[in-house]
Amino acid sequence: MCVAASLGAGQKVRGEQKPLPTPFFPLEVAWTATLDTRPAAGGEMDDFSVYVPLRSGEVIALARASGRLLWRIAVESKWPPVAGRASVVVASRDGLVGLDPTTGQRQWFTPAPGISAPLAIDGDLLVAVGEGGEAIAVSAETGIVRWRRSLGGTSHHPPAIGASIAFALEGSRVIAVDRVTGAVLWSRTLDGILSAPTVARGLVLVGSSSNHFHALKEGTGYDEWTWRAGGDVIGAAAEDDLVYFASLDNVLHAVNRGNGNQRWKAVVPFRPVAPPVFLSGVVIVAGVSPRVDGFLSATGQVQGSYSGVGALLGMPLIDASVKPFQVGMVAVTRDGRVIGLRPQQLMMRDPKPVPLIDLPGRRLPRARLP
């Protein structure tokens, strides 16, 4: 973002060796950038840059390695950008704007006024939802519209893109559409106020303010299983055969993807602010207080935590495949700071020299003279 008790390098799961957890914690500050105006939303990160919308009606790019300002452009947005293969896409007041990630120059514009939720991207497919309940899918590289579809309701959560695309709408409704054509596949009305959906290997996962966590079949919308938590379920992450979800009773759950049986649960020492994020072997949860904790995905034990200064603006930006020597997490604070953090264990530093107190080996008794 260590307590041991993770799976060892030689322990096998279904005949395969399980990799060791990512050594994400402890974290150290690599750089801090103080913005000249407060951010309008959380940011986005790719391999080279961090992109942040500002309340001044601009979007800026900072170097991921150093925090240095690379460019700024006048585009007003209240949503985080999303980074594609060749464009950074921003939801402006009037539509979708594709920016060159290196220079910030406009590449394309697609009219789509009144975006009501964060954008979602998968490869070249970018999906947005408007205040009138219309979903629009465009090419993230060219802005060419692939389809538009009325959902019959507004959403304030980013859609989940998998084999299909799932939306959680006002009025407790979940709707899935074909990702190629936008044709509606199914619709379900659940209970309570719904959280952001997640798609995971044939399931649509969605939580609710009724304390329920639903696993729906992606192809039909039928129930696969349902879990009742002790508080509002605010979102989920998934990997292989496990699903992780956080609830506002400050608990993180790990359950089997196939049947919902609980593997473990862990108490989160703060109020979660966003759905958890999964890295290899680590589940990360952020709180309203400036704190981020990591839990070992195999056991739920704490790997480590980071406590910053200033309230976080949403979930920190986390690289799912963090590499040695790189900034692996970027936190955006409400008071206008962007902080780049890197895992200490991936800096490959030599241990500090210590004085040699005892000589190596063992003391031998003095031989007696004849």
C-alpha positions in Angstrom: 0.0 0.0 0.0 4.4 -7.4 7.4 2.8 -9.8 9.0 3.8 -13.2 7.7 1.4 -16.1 7.2 1.1 -15.9 3.5 1.3 -18.8 1.1 4.9 -19.9 0.7 6.6 -20.1 -2.7 6.4 -23.9 -2.7 2.8 -24.2 -1.5 0.5 -25.4 -4.2 -3.0 -24.5 -5.1 -4.7 -26.9 -7.4 -1.4 -28.2 -8.7 0.1 -24.8 -9.3 2.5 -22.8 -7.3 1.0 -19.7 -5.8 3.2 -16.6 -6.2 4.3 -14.7 -3.2 2.3 -11.6 -2.3 3.4 -8.3 -3.7 5.7 -6.7 -1.1 3.7 -3.5 -1.3 4.1 -2.3 2.3 5.8 -0.4 3.9 5.6 2.6 1.5 7.9 5.6 1.4 7.2 9.1 -0.1 9.0 9.5 -3.4 7.7 13.0 -4.1 5.0 15.5 -3.2 3.4 18.0 -5.6 1.4 20.9 -4.2 -1.2 22.0 -6.7 -2.0 25.7 -7.3 -5.8 24.9 -7.0 -7.7 22.1 -5.4 -8.5 18.9 -7.4 -12.0 18.5 -8.8 -11.8 14.7 -8.6 -9.4 11.9 -8.1 -6.9 11.3 -10.8 -5.7 8.6 -13.2 -2.3 7.0 -13.6 -0.5 5.2 -16.5 3.1 4.0 -16.8 4.5 7.5 -17.2 2.1 10.1 -15.9 -0.5 11.1 -13.3 -3.6 13.0 -14.6 -5.6 15.2 -12.3 -8.6 17.5 -13.1 -8.6 20.8 -11.2 -11.4 23.1 -10.0 -9.9 25.9 -12.1 -11.3 24.1 -15.2 -8.0 22.5 -16.2 -6.5 19.0 -16.4 -2.8 18.6 -15.6 -0.3 15.8 -16.1 2.5 15.1 -13.6 5.5 12.8 -14.2 4.9 9.6 -12.3 8.6 9.2 -11.4 9.1 12.7 -10.1 5.9 14.6 -9.7 7.1 17.3 -12.2 4.4 19.2 -14.1 4.4 18.0 -17.7 1.5 19.9 -19.2 -1.9 21.5 -18.5 -4.9 22.1 -20.7 -8.2 23.9 -20.2 -10.8 21.2 -20.0 -13.4 21.4 -17.2 -14.3 18.1 -15.6 -15.6 16.8 -12.3 -14.7 13.1 -13.0 -11.3 11.3 -13.0 -9.8 10.9 -16.5 -9.2 7.4 -17.8 -6.0 6.3 -19.6 -6.2 4.3 -22.8 -3.5 2.9 -25.1 -3.1 6.1 -27.1 -5.4 8.7 -25.4 -6.3 10.1 -22.0 -10.1 10.6 -22.0 -11.8 13.3 -20.0 -15.5 13.8 -19.4 -16.0 17.5 -19.9 -19.3 19.5 -19.5 -20.1 19.0 -23.2 -18.7 15.6 -24.0 -15.8 13.3 -24.1 -12.3 14.7 -24.9 -9.4 12.6 -26.0 -6.0 14.1 -25.1 -2.5 13.1 -26.2 -0.9 11.7 -23.0 2.5 13.1 -23.9 1.5 16.7 -24.8 -2.1 17.2 -23.6 -3.2 18.3 -27.1 -6.8 17.4 -28.1 -7.0 14.4 -30.4 -10.8 14.1 -30.7 -14.1 15.3 -29.2 -17.4 13.4 -29.0 -20.6 15.2 -27.9 -22.0 13.6 -24.7 -23.3 16.3 -22.4 -24.2 15.8 -18.7 -22.0 12.8 -17.8 -23.3 11.5 -14.5 -20.7 8.9 -13.5 -17.0 8.1 -13.7 -15.9 6.7 -17.1 -14.9 3.0 -17.6 -12.4 1.7 -20.1 -11.4 -1.7 -21.3 -8.9 -1.8 -24.1 -10.2 0.5 -26.8 -13.8 0.4 -25.5 -14.8 3.5 -23.4 -18.2 3.6 -21.8 -19.9 6.7 -20.3 -23.4 7.3 -18.8 -25.3 10.6 -19.1 -27.7 12.3 -16.7 -30.6 11.3 -18.9 -29.8 7.6 -18.5 -28.2 7.1 -21.9 -25.1 5.0 -22.1 -22.6 5.7 -24.9 -19.7 3.5 -26.0 -16.9 5.0 -28.1 -13.4 4.1 -29.3 -10.9 5.4 -26.8 -8.4 6.0 -29.6 -10.6 7.9 -32.1 -13.8 8.9 -30.2 -16.0 7.2 -32.9 -19.3 6.2 -31.4 -20.0 2.5 -31.4 -23.5 2.6 -29.9 -25.8 4.5 -27.7 -28.4 2.9 -25.5 -31.1 4.3 -23.1 -30.9 2.6 -19.8 -34.1 3.9 -18.4 -32.4 5.4 -15.4 -29.4 7.4 -14.2 -26.2 5.9 -12.7 -23.6 7.5 -10.5 -21.2 4.6 -10.6 -18.8 3.6 -13.3 -20.0 0.6 -15.4 -18.3 -2.7 -15.1 -16.9 -4.1 -18.3 -16.5 -7.8 -18.9 -18.0 -10.1 -21.5 -21.0 -7.8 -21.1 -21.3 -4.3 -19.5 -23.2 -4.0 -16.2 -24.7 -0.8 -14.8 -26.0 -0.1 -11.3 -28.9 2.5 -11.7 -30.9 4.6 -9.4 -34.0 2.8 -8.3 -32.0 -0.3 -7.3 -31.8 -1.7 -10.8 -29.0 -3.6 -12.4 -28.9 -3.8 -16.2 -26.5 -5.7 -18.4 -25.9 -4.9 -22.1 -23.9 -6.5 -24.9 -20.5 -4.8 -25.1 -20.5 -5.0 -29.0 -24.0 -3.8 -29.8 -25.3 -2.2 -26.6 -28.4 -4.5 -26.8 -30.0 -5.1 -23.3 -29.4 -8.6 -22.1 -31.3 -8.5 -18.8 -32.4 -6.2 -16.0 -32.9 -6.9 -12.3 -34.4 -4.8 -9.5 -32.7 -5.5 -6.1 -33.0 -3.7 -2.8 -31.5 -0.6 -1.3 -29.1 1.9 -2.9 -26.6 0.0 -5.1 -22.9 0.3 -5.1 -20.5 0.2 -8.1 -20.8 -3.2 -9.9 -17.9 -5.5 -10.6 -17.7 -8.2 -13.3 -15.7 -11.3 -12.4 -15.5 -14.6 -14.5 -19.2 -14.9 -15.4 -20.6 -13.0 -12.4 -21.9 -9.5 -11.8 -21.2 -8.5 -8.3 -23.0 -5.6 -6.7 -23.5 -4.4 -3.1 -26.4 -2.6 -1.5 -27.3 -0.3 1.4 -29.6 -3.1 2.6 -26.3 -4.8 3.7 -26.7 -7.4 0.9 -24.0 -8.5 -1.5 -25.3 -10.0 -4.7 -23.6 -12.4 -7.2 -25.7 -12.5 -10.4 -25.0 -14.7 -13.4 -23.5 -12.4 -16.0 -25.5 -14.0 -18.9 -28.9 -14.1 -17.3 -29.0 -11.9 -14.2 -30.2 -14.9 -12.1 -29.0 -15.2 -8.5 -25.8 -17.3 -8.1 -25.6 -16.5 -4.3 -26.3 -13.6 -1.9 -24.3 -12.6 1.2 -25.7 -10.5 4.1 -23.0 -8.3 5.7 -23.2 -6.2 8.9 -23.3 -2.8 7.0 -23.7 -1.2 3.7 -21.7 -3.0 1.0 -19.7 -0.4 -0.9 -18.0 -2.5 -3.6 -15.9 -5.5 -4.5 -12.7 -6.8 -6.1 -12.1 -10.3 -7.5 -9.3 -12.6 -8.5 -9.4 -16.2 -9.6 -11.8 -18.0 -7.3 -12.0 -15.4 -4.5 -14.1 -12.2 -4.2 -13.3 -9.5 -1.7 -15.9 -6.9 -0.6 -15.9 -4.1 2.0 -18.8 -3.0 4.2 -19.5 0.0 6.4 -19.4 -2.0 9.6 -15.6 -1.8 8.9 -15.2 -5.3 7.7 -13.4 -6.8 4.7 -14.7 -10.2 3.6 -13.2 -12.8 1.3 -15.6 -15.4 -0.1 -15.5 -18.2 -2.7 -16.5 -16.9 -6.1 -18.5 -20.0 -6.9 -20.7 -20.4 -3.8 -20.2 -17.3 -1.6 -18.8 -19.4 1.3 -16.6 -17.2 3.5 -12.8 -17.8 3.5 -12.0 -15.1 6.0 -12.9 -11.7 7.3 -10.8 -8.9 8.7 -11.6 -5.8 10.7 -10.7 -2.6 8.9 -9.6 0.0 11.5 -11.4 2.9 9.7 -14.4 3.6 7.6 -13.8 2.4 4.0 -14.3 5.0 1.3 -14.2 3.0 -1.9 -14.2 -0.6 -3.1 -11.1 -2.6 -2.4 -8.3 -3.1 -4.9 -6.6 -6.4 -5.5 -2.9 -6.8 -6.3 -1.1 -10.1 -6.5 -1.6 -11.6 -3.1 -2.7 -8.3 -1.4 -6.1 -6.6 -1.0 -5.9 -2.8 -0.4 -8.6 -0.7 1.4 -8.6 3.0 1.8 -10.5 5.1 4.4 -12.0 8.5 4.8 -9.2 9.2 7.2 -5.8 9.5 5.4 -5.0 5.8 5.8 -4.6 2.8 3.4 -4.3 -0.8 4.7 -3.2 -3.9 2.9 -4.4 -7.4 3.7 -2.9 -10.7 2.6 -5.4 -12.2 0.2 -4.8 -15.8 1.4 -5.4 -15.2 5.1 -6.7 -11.6 5.7 -3.8 -10.8 7.9 -2.4 -7.2 7.7 0.6 -6.7 5.4 1.0 -3.1 6.3 -0.6 0.4 6.2 0.1 3.9 5.1 -1.1 7.0 7.0 -0.8 10.2 5.1 -1.5 13.9 5.8 -4.8 15.3 4.7 -8.1 13.6 3.7 -7.9 11.4 0.6 -10.0 12.3 -2.5 -11.3 8.8 -3.2 -9.3 5.7 -3.7 -5.5 6.2 -4.3 -4.2 5.3 -7.7 -2.5 1.9 -7.5 -0.5 0.1 -10.1 -1.8 -3.5 -10.2 1.6 -4.7 -11.5 4.0 -2.5 -9.5 7.7 -2.9 -10.5 11.0 -2.4 -8.6 12.1 1.2 -8.1 8.8 2.6 -9.4 6.1 4.7 -7.7 3.4 2.2 -7.0 0.7 4.3 -5.4 -0.4 8.0 -5.9 -2.6 9.7 -3.3 -4.6 12.8 -4.2 -5.7 14.8 -1.2 -8.7 17.2 -0.9 -6.4 20.1 0.1 -4.5 20.0 -3.2 -1.5 17.6 -2.8 -0.5 14.7 -5.0 1.8 12.3 -3.3 3.8 9.6 -5.1 4.7 6.5 -2.9 6.9 3.5 -3.6 7.3 0.2 -1.8 10.4 0.2 0.2 11.1 -3.5 -0.3 11.2 -3.0 -4.1 13.9 -0.4 -3.9 16.5 -3.2 -3.5 18.6 -1.3 -1.1 21.6 -2.9 0.5 21.2 -3.4 4.3 22.9 -0.8 6.4 26.4 -1.8 7.7 26.5 -2.7 11.4 29.6 -2.9 13.6 31.1 -6.4 13.8 30.9 -7.2 17.5 31.8 -10.9 17.5 34.0 -12.7 15.1 32.3 -15.5 13.0 32.8 -19.1 14.0 33.1 -20.6 17.5 35.7 -20.2 20.2 38.0 -23.2 20.5 39.6 -24.1 23.9 43.3 -23.5 24.2 45.3 -26.6 23.8 47.4 -27.7 26.8 51.1 -27.8 26.4 52.9 -31.1 27.2 
